[in-house]
């Protein structure tokens, strides 16, 4: 009986490999946003936003469709590095669900309060896949895959087309 009690901890230690740790989903993304030109004076906030479904109407700019929002991008920067692991506005939200995301953009607002009113936001940069600037690129994240180089250029002199409902 004594041997059985000694054997149980040994099996647990060997069977757990690294000990008892949760399995961590490593899915996510990272990239760089480059700003070209002079920042507008009236901007109060700038964020990277990711929507699951395309923005075909003003109502698609909604909390149910919004899947990621970055911390505020500092006013006037030339470049901003981001990662789903450490730039989410939701503290501790390091994990990003695998899936297909239809609209990845940099949006700016002139309102002093955070709003989900589409008219309060101006899109200044859009993620385009494979250099195809004819339509927004899809961000595709597979299970346990960390996608890099989700790069966006925000050219204040040549802004992208605005989704419906904007100014």
C-alpha positions as a Markdown table, in Angstrom:
| # | Residue | x | y | z |
|---|---|---|---|---|
| 1 | Unk | 0.0 | 0.0 | 0.0 |
| 2 | Unk | 2.9 | 2.3 | 0.8 |
| 3 | Unk | 4.3 | 1.8 | -2.7 |
| 4 | Unk | 1.0 | 2.9 | -4.3 |
| 5 | Unk | 1.1 | 6.2 | -2.4 |
| 6 | Unk | 4.6 | 6.8 | -3.5 |
| 7 | Unk | 3.8 | 5.9 | -7.1 |
| 8 | Unk | 0.9 | 8.3 | -7.4 |
| 9 | Unk | 2.9 | 11.6 | -7.1 |
| 10 | Unk | 5.6 | 10.1 | -9.4 |
| 11 | Unk | 3.0 | 9.4 | -12.1 |
| 12 | Unk | 1.5 | 12.9 | -11.7 |
| 13 | Unk | 4.8 | 14.6 | -12.1 |
| 14 | Unk | 5.9 | 12.5 | -15.1 |
| 15 | Unk | 2.5 | 12.7 | -16.7 |
| 16 | Unk | 2.2 | 16.5 | -16.5 |
| 17 | Unk | 5.5 | 17.2 | -18.2 |
| 18 | Unk | 5.8 | 20.9 | -17.2 |
| 19 | Unk | 3.6 | 20.4 | -14.2 |
| 20 | Unk | 0.0 | 21.5 | -14.0 |
| 21 | Unk | -0.4 | 24.3 | -16.4 |
| 22 | Unk | -3.3 | 25.4 | -18.5 |
| 23 | Unk | -3.1 | 24.9 | -22.3 |
| 24 | Unk | -2.7 | 28.4 | -23.7 |
| 25 | Unk | -4.1 | 29.4 | -27.0 |
| 26 | Unk | -1.3 | 31.2 | -28.9 |
| 27 | Unk | -3.6 | 32.6 | -31.6 |
| 28 | Unk | -3.2 | 36.3 | -32.3 |
| 29 | Unk | -1.6 | 38.9 | -34.5 |
| 30 | Unk | 0.9 | 41.8 | -34.6 |
| 31 | Unk | 2.0 | 44.5 | -37.0 |
| 32 | Unk | 2.9 | 48.1 | -37.5 |
| 33 | Unk | 0.9 | 51.2 | -38.3 |
| 34 | Unk | 2.8 | 54.0 | -40.2 |
| 35 | Unk | 1.4 | 57.5 | -40.3 |
| 36 | Unk | 2.2 | 59.8 | -43.2 |
| 37 | Unk | 1.4 | 63.5 | -43.3 |
| 38 | Unk | 0.2 | 65.9 | -40.7 |
| 39 | Unk | -2.2 | 64.7 | -38.0 |
| 40 | Unk | -5.5 | 66.6 | -37.9 |
| 41 | Unk | -5.7 | 69.1 | -35.0 |
| 42 | Unk | -9.1 | 68.0 | -33.7 |
| 43 | Unk | -8.4 | 64.3 | -33.1 |
| 44 | Unk | -9.1 | 63.2 | -29.5 |
| 45 | Unk | -8.4 | 59.4 | -30.0 |
| 46 | Unk | -7.0 | 56.9 | -32.5 |
| 47 | Unk | -7.4 | 53.1 | -32.2 |
| 48 | Unk | -6.9 | 50.0 | -34.2 |
| 49 | Unk | -10.2 | 48.3 | -34.6 |
| 50 | Unk | -11.1 | 44.9 | -36.0 |
| 51 | Unk | -14.6 | 43.8 | -37.1 |
| 52 | Unk | -15.7 | 40.3 | -37.8 |
| 53 | Unk | -18.1 | 41.1 | -40.6 |
| 54 | Unk | -17.7 | 43.7 | -43.3 |
| 55 | Unk | -19.0 | 47.2 | -42.7 |
| 56 | Unk | -21.7 | 47.3 | -45.3 |
| 57 | Unk | -24.0 | 49.7 | -43.3 |
| 58 | Unk | -23.6 | 52.1 | -40.4 |
| 59 | Unk | -25.3 | 49.5 | -38.2 |
| 60 | Unk | -22.3 | 47.1 | -38.8 |
| 61 | Unk | -20.2 | 49.5 | -36.8 |
| 62 | Unk | -21.5 | 47.9 | -33.6 |
| 63 | Unk | -20.3 | 46.3 | -30.4 |
| 64 | Unk | -21.5 | 42.9 | -31.5 |
| 65 | Unk | -19.3 | 43.1 | -34.7 |
| 66 | Unk | -16.3 | 44.7 | -33.0 |
| 67 | Unk | -13.9 | 42.0 | -32.0 |
| 68 | Unk | -10.8 | 44.0 | -31.0 |
| 69 | Unk | -9.9 | 47.6 | -30.1 |
| 70 | Unk | -6.4 | 48.7 | -29.3 |
| 71 | Unk | -5.2 | 50.9 | -26.6 |
| 72 | Unk | -5.2 | 54.5 | -27.7 |
| 73 | Unk | -2.5 | 55.3 | -30.2 |
| 74 | Unk | -0.6 | 58.4 | -29.1 |
| 75 | Unk | -1.4 | 61.6 | -31.0 |
| 76 | Unk | 1.3 | 62.6 | -33.5 |
| 77 | Unk | 3.3 | 59.4 | -33.6 |
| 78 | Unk | 4.9 | 58.4 | -36.9 |
| 79 | Unk | 4.7 | 54.6 | -36.1 |
| 80 | Unk | 2.9 | 52.3 | -33.7 |
| 81 | Unk | 3.8 | 48.7 | -33.1 |
| 82 | Unk | 0.8 | 46.5 | -32.0 |
| 83 | Unk | 0.1 | 43.0 | -30.9 |
| 84 | Unk | -3.1 | 41.3 | -29.8 |
| 85 | Unk | -1.1 | 40.1 | -26.8 |
| 86 | Unk | -0.4 | 43.5 | -25.3 |
| 87 | Unk | -2.2 | 46.3 | -27.0 |
| 88 | Unk | -5.8 | 45.3 | -26.3 |
| 89 | Unk | -7.9 | 48.0 | -24.6 |
| 90 | Unk | -9.4 | 45.2 | -22.5 |
| 91 | Unk | -6.8 | 44.5 | -19.7 |
| 92 | Unk | -5.6 | 41.0 | -19.6 |
| 93 | Unk | -7.1 | 40.1 | -23.0 |
| 94 | Unk | -4.0 | 38.5 | -24.5 |
| 95 | Unk | -5.8 | 35.7 | -26.3 |
| 96 | Unk | -7.4 | 36.3 | -29.6 |
| 97 | Unk | -10.0 | 33.9 | -31.0 |
| 98 | Unk | -9.1 | 32.1 | -34.2 |
| 99 | Unk | -11.3 | 33.0 | -37.1 |
| 100 | Unk | -11.8 | 35.3 | -40.1 |
| 101 | Unk | -12.0 | 39.0 | -39.6 |
| 102 | Unk | -13.3 | 41.2 | -42.5 |
| 103 | Unk | -12.3 | 44.7 | -41.6 |
| 104 | Unk | -9.1 | 45.8 | -39.9 |
| 105 | Unk | -8.7 | 49.6 | -39.7 |
| 106 | Unk | -7.3 | 52.6 | -37.9 |
| 107 | Unk | -10.1 | 54.9 | -36.8 |
| 108 | Unk | -9.9 | 58.4 | -35.3 |
| 109 | Unk | -12.5 | 60.4 | -33.4 |
| 110 | Unk | -13.0 | 64.1 | -32.6 |
| 111 | Unk | -15.5 | 63.5 | -29.8 |
| 112 | Unk | -14.4 | 63.8 | -26.2 |
| 113 | Unk | -16.3 | 60.7 | -25.1 |
| 114 | Unk | -16.0 | 57.1 | -26.5 |
| 115 | Unk | -18.8 | 56.4 | -28.9 |
| 116 | Unk | -20.0 | 53.6 | -31.1 |
| 117 | Unk | -21.8 | 56.0 | -33.3 |
| 118 | Unk | -20.3 | 55.4 | -36.8 |
| 119 | Unk | -20.5 | 59.2 | -37.7 |
| 120 | Unk | -18.1 | 59.9 | -34.8 |
| 121 | Unk | -15.3 | 58.0 | -36.4 |
| 122 | Unk | -13.1 | 58.6 | -39.5 |
| 123 | Unk | -11.2 | 55.7 | -40.9 |
| 124 | Unk | -7.6 | 56.8 | -41.7 |
| 125 | Unk | -6.0 | 53.4 | -42.6 |
| 126 | Unk | -7.2 | 50.0 | -43.7 |
| 127 | Unk | -5.4 | 46.6 | -43.7 |
| 128 | Unk | -5.0 | 45.3 | -47.3 |
| 129 | Unk | -3.8 | 41.8 | -47.8 |
| 130 | Unk | -1.2 | 41.0 | -50.5 |
| 131 | Unk | -0.9 | 44.7 | -51.5 |
| 132 | Unk | -4.5 | 44.6 | -53.0 |
| 133 | Unk | -5.8 | 48.0 | -52.2 |
| 134 | Unk | -9.1 | 47.5 | -54.1 |
| 135 | Unk | -10.8 | 46.0 | -51.0 |
| 136 | Unk | -10.0 | 45.6 | -47.3 |
| 137 | Unk | -8.0 | 42.5 | -46.6 |
| 138 | Unk | -9.3 | 39.6 | -44.4 |
| 139 | Unk | -7.3 | 38.8 | -41.3 |
| 140 | Unk | -7.4 | 35.0 | -41.1 |
| 141 | Unk | -6.1 | 33.5 | -37.8 |
| 142 | Unk | -5.9 | 29.7 | -37.5 |
| 143 | Unk | -5.9 | 27.8 | -34.3 |
| 144 | Unk | -2.6 | 28.3 | -32.4 |
| 145 | Unk | -1.2 | 30.6 | -35.1 |
| 146 | Unk | 0.3 | 34.0 | -34.5 |
| 147 | Unk | 0.0 | 36.1 | -37.6 |
| 148 | Unk | 2.7 | 38.8 | -38.1 |
| 149 | Unk | 3.1 | 41.8 | -40.4 |
| 150 | Unk | -0.5 | 43.0 | -40.3 |
| 151 | Unk | 0.8 | 46.4 | -41.4 |
| 152 | Unk | -1.3 | 49.5 | -42.1 |
| 153 | Unk | -0.4 | 52.8 | -43.7 |
| 154 | Unk | -2.4 | 55.9 | -42.7 |
| 155 | Unk | -1.7 | 58.6 | -45.3 |
| 156 | Unk | -3.5 | 61.7 | -44.1 |
| 157 | Unk | -3.1 | 63.2 | -47.6 |
| 158 | Unk | -4.7 | 60.2 | -49.2 |
| 159 | Unk | -7.3 | 58.6 | -46.9 |
| 160 | Unk | -9.0 | 55.3 | -47.7 |
| 161 | Unk | -12.7 | 55.1 | -48.7 |
| 162 | Unk | -15.0 | 55.5 | -45.8 |
| 163 | Unk | -17.4 | 52.7 | -44.7 |
| 164 | Unk | -21.1 | 53.6 | -44.9 |
| 165 | Unk | -22.4 | 56.0 | -42.2 |
| 166 | Unk | -19.3 | 58.1 | -41.9 |
| 167 | Unk | -18.6 | 61.7 | -42.7 |
